[in-house]
Amino acid sequence: MGFRCVLHGSFRKHFEEIVRARRAFEAAGIEVLAPKDAEIASVKDGFALF
């Protein structure tokens, strides 16, 4: 079994950076369990919804 991780942070404020981090981890062979590769559907009460 390889490495796996979960990315955590402010998706509303730093979504593009989180997407770049996800791609970097995946390119290094690390499975990213969450967030799944998706676009933000909306923002409600300060939270990004997928």
Biopython code that builds the backbone (N, CA, C, O; Angstrom):
import numpy as np
from Bio.PDB.StructureBuilder import StructureBuilder

atoms = [
    (1, "MET", "N", (0.850, -1.183, 0.000)),
    (1, "MET", "CA", (0.000, 0.000, 0.000)),
    (1, "MET", "C", (0.889, 1.238, 0.000)),
    (1, "MET", "O", (1.878, 1.300, 0.731)),
    (2, "GLY", "N", (0.534, 2.222, -0.823)),
    (2, "GLY", "CA", (1.279, 3.467, -0.899)),
    (2, "GLY", "C", (0.766, 4.482, 0.104)),
    (2, "GLY", "O", (-0.078, 4.181, 0.948)),
    (3, "PHE", "N", (1.283, 5.664, -0.008)),
    (3, "PHE", "CA", (0.852, 6.750, 0.874)),
    (3, "PHE", "C", (-0.499, 7.293, 0.430)),
    (3, "PHE", "O", (-0.816, 7.329, -0.759)),
    (4, "ARG", "N", (-1.287, 7.716, 1.416)),
    (4, "ARG", "CA", (-2.576, 8.357, 1.161)),
    (4, "ARG", "C", (-2.656, 9.592, 2.038)),
    (4, "ARG", "O", (-2.036, 9.647, 3.100)),
    (5, "CYS", "N", (-3.429, 10.599, 1.590)),
    (5, "CYS", "CA", (-3.553, 11.818, 2.393)),
    (5, "CYS", "C", (-4.916, 12.466, 2.189)),
    (5, "CYS", "O", (-5.666, 12.131, 1.273)),
    (6, "VAL", "N", (-5.201, 13.404, 3.079)),
    (6, "VAL", "CA", (-6.399, 14.245, 2.991)),
    (6, "VAL", "C", (-5.913, 15.687, 3.057)),
    (6, "VAL", "O", (-5.131, 16.045, 3.938)),
    (7, "LEU", "N", (-6.373, 16.504, 2.131)),
    (7, "LEU", "CA", (-6.008, 17.918, 2.125)),
    (7, "LEU", "C", (-7.073, 18.696, 2.893)),
    (7, "LEU", "O", (-8.273, 18.504, 2.696)),
    (8, "HIS", "N", (-6.610, 19.563, 3.758)),
    (8, "HIS", "CA", (-7.530, 20.292, 4.621)),
    (8, "HIS", "C", (-7.158, 21.766, 4.594)),
    (8, "HIS", "O", (-5.977, 22.111, 4.601)),
    (9, "GLY", "N", (-8.135, 22.613, 4.564)),
    (9, "GLY", "CA", (-7.861, 24.046, 4.571)),
    (9, "GLY", "C", (-9.099, 24.816, 4.172)),
    (9, "GLY", "O", (-10.192, 24.257, 4.084)),
    (10, "SER", "N", (-8.925, 26.083, 3.935)),
    (10, "SER", "CA", (-10.035, 26.924, 3.511)),
    (10, "SER", "C", (-10.203, 26.796, 2.001)),
    (10, "SER", "O", (-9.503, 27.451, 1.228)),
    (11, "PHE", "N", (-11.139, 25.944, 1.594)),
    (11, "PHE", "CA", (-11.369, 25.740, 0.165)),
    (11, "PHE", "C", (-11.872, 27.017, -0.491)),
    (11, "PHE", "O", (-11.545, 27.296, -1.644)),
    (12, "ARG", "N", (-12.660, 27.785, 0.233)),
    (12, "ARG", "CA", (-13.194, 29.034, -0.330)),
    (12, "ARG", "C", (-12.070, 30.025, -0.606)),
    (12, "ARG", "O", (-12.068, 30.687, -1.644)),
    (13, "LYS", "N", (-11.114, 30.131, 0.314)),
    (13, "LYS", "CA", (-10.034, 31.107, 0.162)),
    (13, "LYS", "C", (-8.881, 30.601, -0.693)),
    (13, "LYS", "O", (-8.238, 31.392, -1.383)),
    (14, "HIS", "N", (-8.606, 29.297, -0.663)),
    (14, "HIS", "CA", (-7.380, 28.769, -1.270)),
    (14, "HIS", "C", (-7.620, 27.593, -2.208)),
    (14, "HIS", "O", (-6.781, 26.698, -2.305)),
    (15, "PHE", "N", (-8.754, 27.588, -2.896)),
    (15, "PHE", "CA", (-9.109, 26.436, -3.726)),
    (15, "PHE", "C", (-8.060, 26.133, -4.784)),
    (15, "PHE", "O", (-7.693, 24.973, -4.968)),
    (16, "GLU", "N", (-7.572, 27.142, -5.478)),
    (16, "GLU", "CA", (-6.587, 26.903, -6.552)),
    (16, "GLU", "C", (-5.299, 26.298, -5.992)),
    (16, "GLU", "O", (-4.701, 25.429, -6.625)),
    (17, "GLU", "N", (-4.869, 26.745, -4.820)),
    (17, "GLU", "CA", (-3.674, 26.184, -4.195)),
    (17, "GLU", "C", (-3.899, 24.730, -3.784)),
    (17, "GLU", "O", (-2.995, 23.901, -3.892)),
    (18, "ILE", "N", (-5.101, 24.427, -3.318)),
    (18, "ILE", "CA", (-5.424, 23.051, -2.934)),
    (18, "ILE", "C", (-5.440, 22.152, -4.164)),
    (18, "ILE", "O", (-4.979, 21.012, -4.099)),
    (19, "VAL", "N", (-5.959, 22.642, -5.273)),
    (19, "VAL", "CA", (-5.956, 21.880, -6.523)),
    (19, "VAL", "C", (-4.516, 21.614, -6.960)),
    (19, "VAL", "O", (-4.195, 20.502, -7.380)),
    (20, "ARG", "N", (-3.652, 22.618, -6.867)),
    (20, "ARG", "CA", (-2.245, 22.428, -7.242)),
    (20, "ARG", "C", (-1.560, 21.423, -6.319)),
    (20, "ARG", "O", (-0.774, 20.594, -6.779)),
    (21, "ALA", "N", (-1.851, 21.492, -5.032)),
    (21, "ALA", "CA", (-1.271, 20.541, -4.079)),
    (21, "ALA", "C", (-1.744, 19.126, -4.396)),
    (21, "ALA", "O", (-0.956, 18.181, -4.355)),
    (22, "ARG", "N", (-3.016, 18.984, -4.709)),
    (22, "ARG", "CA", (-3.563, 17.661, -5.062)),
    (22, "ARG", "C", (-2.821, 17.078, -6.264)),
    (22, "ARG", "O", (-2.427, 15.912, -6.256)),
    (23, "ARG", "N", (-2.639, 17.892, -7.281)),
    (23, "ARG", "CA", (-1.940, 17.418, -8.483)),
    (23, "ARG", "C", (-0.497, 17.035, -8.178)),
    (23, "ARG", "O", (0.010, 16.050, -8.715)),
    (24, "ALA", "N", (0.168, 17.805, -7.320)),
    (24, "ALA", "CA", (1.556, 17.509, -6.950)),
    (24, "ALA", "C", (1.639, 16.187, -6.192)),
    (24, "ALA", "O", (2.517, 15.369, -6.468)),
    (25, "PHE", "N", (0.731, 15.972, -5.239)),
    (25, "PHE", "CA", (0.724, 14.708, -4.494)),
    (25, "PHE", "C", (0.464, 13.535, -5.426)),
    (25, "PHE", "O", (1.152, 12.518, -5.351)),
    (26, "GLU", "N", (-0.530, 13.669, -6.308)),
    (26, "GLU", "CA", (-0.858, 12.583, -7.233)),
    (26, "GLU", "C", (0.297, 12.299, -8.178)),
    (26, "GLU", "O", (0.566, 11.139, -8.490)),
    (27, "ALA", "N", (0.982, 13.335, -8.638)),
    (27, "ALA", "CA", (2.138, 13.138, -9.523)),
    (27, "ALA", "C", (3.260, 12.392, -8.810)),
    (27, "ALA", "O", (4.055, 11.700, -9.447)),
    (28, "ALA", "N", (3.323, 12.535, -7.480)),
    (28, "ALA", "CA", (4.339, 11.842, -6.686)),
    (28, "ALA", "C", (3.887, 10.446, -6.277)),
    (28, "ALA", "O", (4.606, 9.747, -5.563)),
    (29, "GLY", "N", (2.689, 10.027, -6.728)),
    (29, "GLY", "CA", (2.198, 8.695, -6.423)),
    (29, "GLY", "C", (1.455, 8.587, -5.111)),
    (29, "GLY", "O", (1.252, 7.484, -4.603)),
    (30, "ILE", "N", (1.041, 9.722, -4.550)),
    (30, "ILE", "CA", (0.308, 9.735, -3.284)),
    (30, "ILE", "C", (-1.182, 9.867, -3.588)),
    (30, "ILE", "O", (-1.605, 10.783, -4.292)),
    (31, "GLU", "N", (-1.964, 8.945, -3.049)),
    (31, "GLU", "CA", (-3.408, 8.975, -3.268)),
    (31, "GLU", "C", (-4.044, 10.040, -2.376)),
    (31, "GLU", "O", (-3.836, 10.038, -1.163)),
    (32, "VAL", "N", (-4.816, 10.947, -2.973)),
    (32, "VAL", "CA", (-5.517, 11.983, -2.221)),
    (32, "VAL", "C", (-6.953, 11.507, -2.032)),
    (32, "VAL", "O", (-7.710, 11.387, -2.995)),
    (33, "LEU", "N", (-7.319, 11.236, -0.773)),
    (33, "LEU", "CA", (-8.650, 10.711, -0.472)),
    (33, "LEU", "C", (-9.714, 11.797, -0.526)),
    (33, "LEU", "O", (-10.845, 11.539, -0.937)),
    (34, "ALA", "N", (-9.361, 13.002, -0.118)),
    (34, "ALA", "CA", (-10.309, 14.113, -0.124)),
    (34, "ALA", "C", (-9.520, 15.406, -0.179)),
    (34, "ALA", "O", (-8.440, 15.459, 0.409)),
    (35, "PRO", "N", (-9.970, 16.415, -0.822)),
    (35, "PRO", "CA", (-11.229, 16.455, -1.554)),
    (35, "PRO", "C", (-11.095, 15.754, -2.893)),
    (35, "PRO", "O", (-10.004, 15.668, -3.456)),
    (36, "LYS", "N", (-12.197, 15.262, -3.391)),
    (36, "LYS", "CA", (-12.209, 14.696, -4.731)),
    (36, "LYS", "C", (-12.016, 15.832, -5.718)),
    (36, "LYS", "O", (-12.302, 16.989, -5.411)),
    (37, "ASP", "N", (-11.538, 15.504, -6.881)),
    (37, "ASP", "CA", (-11.274, 16.523, -7.902)),
    (37, "ASP", "C", (-12.606, 17.057, -8.424)),
    (37, "ASP", "O", (-13.261, 16.411, -9.243)),
    (38, "ALA", "N", (-13.000, 18.225, -7.953)),
    (38, "ALA", "CA", (-14.295, 18.796, -8.325)),
    (38, "ALA", "C", (-14.204, 20.313, -8.287)),
    (38, "ALA", "O", (-13.255, 20.880, -7.746)),
    (39, "GLU", "N", (-15.177, 20.939, -8.853)),
    (39, "GLU", "CA", (-15.299, 22.390, -8.802)),
    (39, "GLU", "C", (-16.217, 22.766, -7.644)),
    (39, "GLU", "O", (-17.066, 21.975, -7.235)),
    (40, "ILE", "N", (-16.045, 23.957, -7.128)),
    (40, "ILE", "CA", (-16.932, 24.465, -6.088)),
    (40, "ILE", "C", (-18.262, 24.819, -6.737)),
    (40, "ILE", "O", (-18.312, 25.616, -7.674)),
    (41, "ALA", "N", (-19.341, 24.222, -6.233)),
    (41, "ALA", "CA", (-20.680, 24.465, -6.801)),
    (41, "ALA", "C", (-21.237, 25.798, -6.303)),
    (41, "ALA", "O", (-21.842, 26.554, -7.063)),
    (42, "SER", "N", (-21.022, 26.075, -5.008)),
    (42, "SER", "CA", (-21.506, 27.326, -4.434)),
    (42, "SER", "C", (-20.822, 27.550, -3.093)),
    (42, "SER", "O", (-20.133, 26.675, -2.567)),
    (43, "VAL", "N", (-21.032, 28.742, -2.558)),
    (43, "VAL", "CA", (-20.523, 29.079, -1.221)),
    (43, "VAL", "C", (-21.732, 29.470, -0.386)),
    (43, "VAL", "O", (-22.527, 30.326, -0.773)),
    (44, "LYS", "N", (-21.853, 28.817, 0.784)),
    (44, "LYS", "CA", (-22.995, 29.098, 1.670)),
    (44, "LYS", "C", (-22.467, 29.278, 3.090)),
    (44, "LYS", "O", (-21.753, 28.422, 3.612)),
    (45, "ASP", "N", (-22.822, 30.382, 3.696)),
    (45, "ASP", "CA", (-22.405, 30.684, 5.070)),
    (45, "ASP", "C", (-20.880, 30.595, 5.229)),
    (45, "ASP", "O", (-20.383, 30.203, 6.284)),
    (46, "GLY", "N", (-20.157, 30.956, 4.189)),
    (46, "GLY", "CA", (-18.689, 30.952, 4.257)),
    (46, "GLY", "C", (-18.051, 29.619, 3.947)),
    (46, "GLY", "O", (-16.827, 29.503, 4.019)),
    (47, "PHE", "N", (-18.839, 28.593, 3.601)),
    (47, "PHE", "CA", (-18.294, 27.279, 3.319)),
    (47, "PHE", "C", (-18.456, 26.950, 1.838)),
    (47, "PHE", "O", (-19.505, 27.194, 1.242)),
    (48, "ALA", "N", (-17.392, 26.389, 1.257)),
    (48, "ALA", "CA", (-17.442, 25.961, -0.144)),
    (48, "ALA", "C", (-18.169, 24.630, -0.232)),
    (48, "ALA", "O", (-17.866, 23.698, 0.511)),
    (49, "LEU", "N", (-19.126, 24.546, -1.140)),
    (49, "LEU", "CA", (-19.906, 23.310, -1.346)),
    (49, "LEU", "C", (-19.557, 22.718, -2.699)),
    (49, "LEU", "O", (-19.432, 23.432, -3.695)),
    (50, "PHE", "N", (-19.403, 21.405, -2.718)),
    (50, "PHE", "CA", (-19.044, 20.700, -3.958)),
    (50, "PHE", "C", (-20.228, 19.973, -4.528)),
    (50, "PHE", "O", (-20.113, 19.326, -5.568)),
]
sb = StructureBuilder()
sb.init_structure("model")
sb.init_model(0)
sb.init_chain("A")
sb.init_seg("    ")
for serial, (resi, resn, name, xyz) in enumerate(atoms, 1):
    if name == "N":
        sb.init_residue(resn, " ", resi, " ")
    sb.init_atom(name, np.array(xyz, "f"), 0.0, 1.0, " ", f" {name:<3s}", serial, name[0])
structure = sb.get_structure()
